[in-house]
Amino acid sequence: PADAAHEVDAVAALERAWAEGLVQAVVKEVSDALVAEGRAQAWQVFRRRAIDGVTIEALEGEKGLKSFEIHAMLKLVSRRLRQQIEVELRREGVSEASLRDAAAQALRTSIGESFD
């Protein structure tokens, strides 16, 4: 039983490391694309909220934006990340039926929050 628990922990750690690596690569790709499209502020807002943990209220003051604008940016970036993660998962051979759940899980594993 102890060996089985250790094996489960090792598999979970491997899956987490894989998901984090996948999300890191996608984050770089999506952030670069947003900057190239002139949407750098959307990426900055997402980064401050999702990665740095800054509150919506603090972002309103920091960025001079209204709450609805921040939420729209968070949704935009989250959607783009999820779409790109789905592209990568498809390349990895994840079934179409599992793509959305797997993409959401990869984001939650790495970022810890959904902005839908």
Legacy VTK file of the C-alpha trace (Angstrom):
# vtk DataFile Version 3.0
C-alpha trace
ASCII
DATASET POLYDATA
POINTS 116 float
0.000 0.000 0.000
2.787 2.489 0.787
4.414 1.780 -2.584
1.093 2.331 -4.353
0.594 5.679 -2.593
4.129 6.725 -3.503
3.509 5.730 -7.123
0.278 7.766 -7.211
2.145 10.762 -5.748
4.895 10.380 -8.361
2.375 10.210 -11.202
0.539 13.273 -9.842
3.833 15.175 -9.568
4.742 14.233 -13.134
1.320 15.327 -14.420
1.602 18.627 -12.535
5.088 19.291 -13.926
3.874 18.488 -17.448
0.853 20.789 -17.081
2.984 23.605 -15.688
5.483 23.270 -18.537
2.683 23.276 -21.084
1.043 26.345 -19.534
4.357 28.203 -19.271
4.982 27.714 -22.988
1.434 28.761 -23.852
1.635 31.807 -21.557
4.729 33.003 -23.397
3.110 32.424 -26.788
-0.160 34.156 -25.861
1.514 37.084 -24.095
3.787 37.665 -27.103
0.778 37.526 -29.447
-1.235 39.968 -27.336
1.656 42.438 -27.236
2.099 42.114 -31.015
-1.644 42.803 -31.458
-1.442 45.959 -29.353
-3.217 44.326 -26.398
-0.342 44.512 -23.953
-2.572 46.091 -21.304
-4.894 43.065 -21.342
-1.904 40.819 -20.700
-0.603 43.129 -17.929
-4.003 43.131 -16.219
-4.213 39.336 -16.460
-0.697 38.922 -15.105
-1.295 41.276 -12.179
-4.573 39.549 -11.270
-3.917 35.883 -12.041
-0.231 35.609 -11.286
0.478 38.421 -8.810
-2.896 38.127 -7.051
-3.761 41.835 -7.196
-7.434 42.558 -6.485
-9.820 44.003 -9.057
-10.180 47.123 -6.908
-6.419 47.625 -6.772
-6.191 47.145 -10.547
-8.874 49.782 -11.066
-6.684 52.329 -9.274
-3.413 51.056 -10.674
-4.498 50.911 -14.313
-7.214 53.578 -14.319
-9.754 51.066 -15.616
-13.330 50.265 -14.683
-14.214 46.882 -13.222
-16.083 45.762 -16.370
-13.008 46.586 -18.500
-10.779 44.512 -16.236
-13.207 41.587 -16.326
-13.357 41.772 -20.135
-9.551 41.687 -20.323
-9.375 38.754 -17.919
-11.903 36.821 -20.005
-10.078 37.649 -23.246
-6.718 36.428 -21.985
-8.171 33.405 -20.207
-10.040 32.391 -23.375
-6.907 32.797 -25.502
-4.850 30.751 -23.048
-7.463 27.992 -22.961
-7.734 27.922 -26.761
-3.979 27.647 -27.163
-3.760 24.987 -24.467
-6.398 23.033 -26.381
-4.259 23.304 -29.537
-1.264 21.942 -27.628
-3.280 19.169 -25.978
-4.642 18.154 -29.378
-1.028 17.849 -30.562
-0.335 15.667 -27.522
-3.151 13.338 -28.554
-5.793 14.290 -25.990
-9.230 13.286 -27.253
-11.612 15.969 -28.496
-14.117 14.991 -25.808
-11.565 15.670 -23.070
-9.972 18.848 -24.463
-11.976 21.519 -22.649
-11.750 19.818 -19.259
-8.054 19.068 -19.708
-7.333 22.674 -20.731
-9.261 24.055 -17.754
-7.445 21.647 -15.439
-4.045 22.663 -16.816
-4.881 26.332 -16.211
-6.164 25.663 -12.690
-3.070 23.607 -11.895
-0.751 26.411 -12.957
-2.685 29.589 -12.210
-5.248 28.439 -9.695
-8.222 30.487 -10.884
-10.614 30.709 -13.793
-11.792 34.035 -15.189
-14.852 32.903 -17.129
LINES 1 117
116 0 1 2 3 4 5 6 7 8 9 10 11 12 13 14 15 16 17 18 19 20 21 22 23 24 25 26 27 28 29 30 31 32 33 34 35 36 37 38 39 40 41 42 43 44 45 46 47 48 49 50 51 52 53 54 55 56 57 58 59 60 61 62 63 64 65 66 67 68 69 70 71 72 73 74 75 76 77 78 79 80 81 82 83 84 85 86 87 88 89 90 91 92 93 94 95 96 97 98 99 100 101 102 103 104 105 106 107 108 109 110 111 112 113 114 115
